[in-house]
Amino acid sequence: MGRYGFKERNVEGQMVVDFAKRMEMAGVNTHFKKKEDHRVTYKSGGRCTQVDYVLCRRCNLKESGDCKVLAGDSVARQHRMVVCRMVLEVKKKRRRLKTERRIRWWKVKEEHCSVRFREEVRQRLGGGEEVPNDWATTAGVMREAARKLLGVTSENRKEDKETWWWTEEVQESIRGKRLAKQNWDRQSDEKSRQEYKEMRQQVKRDVAKAK
């Protein structure tokens, strides 16, 4: 219990304290300095005492911003309402998706991957320069070579945007949009806001063109 309990502790009060200690809990309304009217939870026939508590785990006590009795409001006969204000941080977990494994074709743009891929396909096709007439066979060979050299994506991935296909023009537009947003955050004026809106529209146009 905190330093701001009301009056002396009797047998029942000690039982509450013992229970809180065993469960590593804290009586929140005893940790805030308040006037008597905001500490008394039971009032009858001229007798005033504190018999109602808000309990929380001791490790969460720092999240309590305030706790007091609402004078005049009753939830039961002679018992006043105890309210507690807490600030809780809600962490949103990113949803993981089950997706089909895909070949990392975008790695073919890298020079060393491109050379190795062509060499692997050529060897699998018998080392000749001519491509077989059977396209299904050729496509299968290319896919197997790509899986071996380029790898595949994970089937457990976070839900996000597929950015691997962005062209240099799209990437440049996105960088410009981010800089415009930062400038608007700093300046907070109409000119910077308009520039940010224009950059957003430009990004949309570039993405649509790249697709």
C-alpha positions as CSV (number, residue, x, y, z in Angstrom):
1,M,0.0,0.0,0.0
2,G,1.1,3.6,-0.5
3,R,1.7,6.4,1.9
4,Y,-1.8,8.0,1.5
5,G,-4.1,5.5,3.0
6,F,-7.0,6.8,5.2
7,K,-6.8,6.4,9.0
8,E,-5.5,3.4,10.9
9,R,-5.5,-0.1,9.5
10,N,-7.8,-2.7,11.1
11,V,-7.8,-6.5,10.8
12,E,-9.7,-6.5,7.5
13,G,-7.5,-3.8,6.2
14,Q,-4.4,-5.8,7.0
15,M,-5.9,-8.8,5.1
16,V,-6.1,-6.6,2.0
17,V,-2.5,-5.5,2.5
18,D,-1.3,-9.1,2.9
19,F,-3.2,-10.2,-0.2
20,A,-1.7,-7.4,-2.2
21,K,1.8,-8.3,-1.1
22,R,1.4,-12.0,-1.9
23,M,0.1,-11.2,-5.4
24,E,2.7,-8.4,-6.0
25,M,-0.1,-5.9,-6.4
26,A,-0.6,-2.3,-5.3
27,G,-3.6,-0.3,-4.0
28,V,-3.6,2.5,-6.5
29,N,-5.8,4.9,-4.6
30,T,-3.3,4.9,-1.7
31,H,-0.5,6.2,-3.9
32,F,-1.9,9.6,-4.7
33,K,-2.1,12.5,-2.2
34,K,-5.7,13.7,-2.1
35,K,-8.1,15.6,0.1
36,E,-10.1,13.5,2.6
37,D,-13.3,13.7,0.4
38,H,-11.4,12.0,-2.4
39,R,-10.0,9.2,-0.2
40,V,-13.1,8.2,1.9
41,T,-14.8,5.3,0.1
42,Y,-17.4,4.5,2.8
43,K,-19.4,6.9,4.8
44,S,-22.3,6.1,7.2
45,G,-23.6,7.6,10.4
46,G,-20.7,9.9,10.8
47,R,-18.1,7.2,10.3
48,C,-15.6,7.6,7.4
49,T,-13.2,4.9,6.2
50,Q,-11.4,3.6,3.2
51,V,-12.5,0.0,2.4
52,D,-12.6,0.0,-1.5
53,Y,-9.4,-0.2,-3.5
54,V,-8.3,-0.3,-7.1
55,L,-5.6,-3.0,-7.4
56,C,-3.1,-3.4,-10.2
57,R,0.2,-5.2,-10.6
58,R,3.0,-3.4,-9.0
59,C,5.0,-3.3,-12.3
60,N,2.1,-1.4,-13.9
61,L,1.7,1.2,-11.1
62,K,3.8,3.8,-13.1
63,E,1.0,3.7,-15.8
64,S,-1.5,5.1,-13.3
65,G,-2.0,8.8,-13.8
66,D,-4.5,9.5,-11.1
67,C,-6.9,7.7,-8.7
68,K,-9.5,9.2,-6.4
69,V,-13.0,8.9,-4.9
70,L,-15.8,10.8,-6.6
71,A,-17.5,12.6,-3.7
72,G,-21.2,12.4,-3.9
73,D,-21.4,9.5,-6.4
74,S,-22.4,6.1,-5.0
75,V,-22.3,2.7,-6.6
76,A,-23.8,0.8,-3.7
77,R,-25.3,1.8,-0.4
78,Q,-22.8,4.2,1.4
79,H,-20.0,3.1,-0.9
80,R,-18.5,5.9,-3.1
81,M,-17.1,5.4,-6.6
82,V,-13.4,5.0,-7.0
83,V,-12.0,5.9,-10.4
84,C,-8.6,5.4,-11.8
85,R,-7.0,6.9,-14.9
86,M,-4.3,4.8,-16.6
87,V,-2.2,5.4,-19.7
88,L,-1.7,2.1,-21.6
89,E,0.6,1.7,-24.5
90,V,-1.0,-0.5,-27.2
91,K,1.5,-2.1,-29.5
92,K,0.0,-3.1,-32.8
93,K,1.4,-6.3,-34.1
94,R,2.0,-6.5,-37.8
95,R,0.0,-9.3,-39.3
96,R,2.0,-12.1,-40.9
97,L,0.7,-13.5,-44.1
98,K,1.0,-17.0,-45.4
99,T,2.1,-16.5,-49.0
100,E,3.3,-18.7,-51.8
101,R,7.1,-18.9,-52.2
102,R,8.2,-16.9,-55.2
103,I,11.4,-16.8,-57.2
104,R,13.5,-13.7,-56.6
105,W,13.5,-12.7,-60.2
106,W,14.5,-9.1,-59.4
107,K,18.0,-10.3,-58.5
108,V,18.6,-11.0,-62.2
109,K,19.2,-7.2,-62.6
110,E,22.5,-7.6,-60.6
111,E,25.3,-8.2,-63.0
112,H,27.0,-11.2,-61.3
113,C,23.6,-12.9,-60.8
114,S,22.7,-12.3,-64.4
115,V,25.9,-13.9,-65.7
116,R,25.6,-17.0,-63.4
117,F,22.0,-17.4,-64.3
118,R,22.6,-17.4,-68.1
119,E,25.5,-19.9,-67.6
120,E,23.4,-22.2,-65.4
121,V,20.5,-22.2,-68.0
122,R,22.9,-22.9,-70.8
123,Q,24.4,-25.9,-69.0
124,R,21.0,-27.3,-68.1
125,L,20.0,-27.0,-71.8
126,G,23.0,-29.1,-72.9
127,G,25.5,-26.3,-73.4
128,G,24.2,-25.4,-76.9
129,E,23.2,-22.0,-78.2
130,E,19.9,-23.2,-79.6
131,V,16.8,-23.2,-77.4
132,P,14.6,-26.4,-77.5
133,N,11.4,-26.0,-79.4
134,D,9.4,-27.2,-76.3
135,W,8.8,-24.0,-74.4
136,A,7.4,-25.8,-71.4
137,T,10.8,-27.6,-71.0
138,T,12.7,-24.4,-71.4
139,A,10.6,-22.6,-68.9
140,G,10.9,-25.4,-66.4
141,V,14.7,-25.3,-66.8
142,M,14.8,-21.6,-66.3
143,R,12.7,-21.8,-63.2
144,E,14.8,-24.5,-61.6
145,A,18.0,-22.5,-62.4
146,A,16.4,-19.4,-60.9
147,R,15.4,-21.2,-57.7
148,K,18.9,-22.5,-57.3
149,L,20.8,-19.3,-58.0
150,L,18.3,-16.5,-57.1
151,G,16.5,-18.2,-54.2
152,V,12.8,-17.9,-53.2
153,T,10.9,-15.7,-50.8
154,S,9.8,-16.8,-47.4
155,E,6.2,-18.0,-47.0
156,N,6.0,-16.2,-43.6
157,R,6.5,-12.5,-44.3
158,K,5.1,-9.3,-42.8
159,E,2.3,-7.6,-44.6
160,D,4.1,-4.8,-46.5
161,K,4.4,-3.1,-49.9
162,E,6.2,-4.9,-52.6
163,T,9.0,-2.4,-53.4
164,W,11.4,-4.6,-55.3
165,W,10.0,-3.6,-58.7
166,W,10.3,0.1,-58.1
167,T,12.3,1.8,-60.9
168,E,14.9,4.5,-60.2
169,E,12.3,7.1,-61.3
170,V,9.8,5.8,-58.7
171,Q,12.5,5.7,-56.0
172,E,13.5,9.2,-56.8
173,S,9.9,10.5,-56.6
174,I,9.4,8.7,-53.2
175,R,12.6,10.3,-51.8
176,G,11.3,13.7,-52.9
177,K,8.0,13.1,-51.3
178,R,9.6,12.1,-48.0
179,L,11.8,15.3,-48.1
180,A,8.7,17.4,-48.8
181,K,6.9,15.8,-45.9
182,Q,9.9,16.5,-43.6
183,N,9.9,20.1,-44.8
184,W,6.2,20.5,-44.2
185,D,6.6,19.1,-40.6
186,R,9.3,21.7,-40.0
187,Q,7.8,24.7,-41.7
188,S,4.0,24.0,-41.1
189,D,3.0,26.6,-43.7
190,E,0.8,26.6,-46.7
191,K,3.6,26.6,-49.3
192,S,5.3,23.5,-47.9
193,R,1.9,21.7,-47.6
194,Q,1.2,22.4,-51.2
195,E,4.6,21.1,-52.3
196,Y,4.0,17.9,-50.3
197,K,0.6,17.4,-52.0
198,E,2.2,17.9,-55.4
199,M,4.9,15.4,-54.7
200,R,2.3,12.9,-53.5
201,Q,0.5,13.2,-56.8
202,Q,3.8,12.9,-58.7
203,V,4.6,9.6,-56.9
204,K,1.2,8.2,-57.9
205,R,1.7,9.1,-61.5
206,D,5.2,7.6,-61.5
207,V,4.0,4.4,-59.8
208,A,1.1,4.0,-62.3
209,K,3.5,4.5,-65.2
210,A,6.0,1.9,-63.8
211,K,3.3,-0.7,-63.4
